[in-house]
Amino acid sequence: MCWTDEFIRELITCPKMVTNPPKETTRAYVNAGMKKTFGLSSIDGHHTFTGFIMQNKFFAENFSIGLIYQTHVEKGGIVLLRCNGKHGGTKQYPHHADFHLHYATAERIAAGQKAEGHIEICNAYATLEGALEYFVDLINVSPGSKDLLITPRKHQLDIFDNEL
């Protein structure tokens, strides 16, 4: 497969539909986290993807929402994009202190590195729910499929509901 940054952008932004919605229940994942997966395909039927949503059970801001391209060549596919929450910045990984995106690049794939190593700070969301809405728009999920990924918003919490 010939990887270019343009092809990666096309895969990320091509119109998609949900083919296998996430289950209501989550499954346990490593490091005290929970994970849901879901299937997607391009509207034209030429490409298949797996999406995932992971969140730490103890630190709600530590999450990752990702898009994996199923190449049918590379085992497990290629992670094209991850929308991540904050998970503790360090000198080695200062971006972990901010909400951030990981993008795949052709250069990283060709070098045999972790594909999604290009990192950008992102101020477009501040919660898992906001990140999921951002992700669904970024990867171009069709309007008819969005409801399968985004649960309707609950009403605004009113801290004065219990006042006399």
C-alpha positions, 0 to 999 in steps of 0.5 A: 500500500502506498501511504501519503499524507493526502491519502491519510487525510482522505481516509480521515475525512471521507464520509462514513456510516456506522456499521456496528454501533458500540454496545451499551456495556463497556469492557474492562481494559488495561490500566483501570480503563473501560473500552467500547469499539464500533465499526464504520465504513466509507459511504462508498463502501471502499474502506472499513474502519474500527473506532474506539472509545477508552476512558480511565475509571478513576480519572475522567479526563484521561480518555482516547477516541480513535479511528483505525483503518482496516487495511487487510494487509497490516494486522490490526490496521493503522491508527489514523487519529486519536483525540486524547484527554489530559493524562499528566504532562511530563518533561518527555511528554509535555502534551499530555498536560493538554487535550491533544490529537495524534495523527498518522503520517506517511513518514512515520508509517514508512519508517515503521514507527507508531503511525499516529505519532504526530501530535497537536494540542487541541482546544476544541473540547474539554470533556469526553463527550465534547471530544466524541462530538469533535471526533464524529465531525472530524471523521465525517460521520453521516448525520444518520449515523451520528446518533449511534455514537453520540447519546443525547445530552442530559439537561444542564445540572441545576445545583439549586433543584433541591432548594426550599 
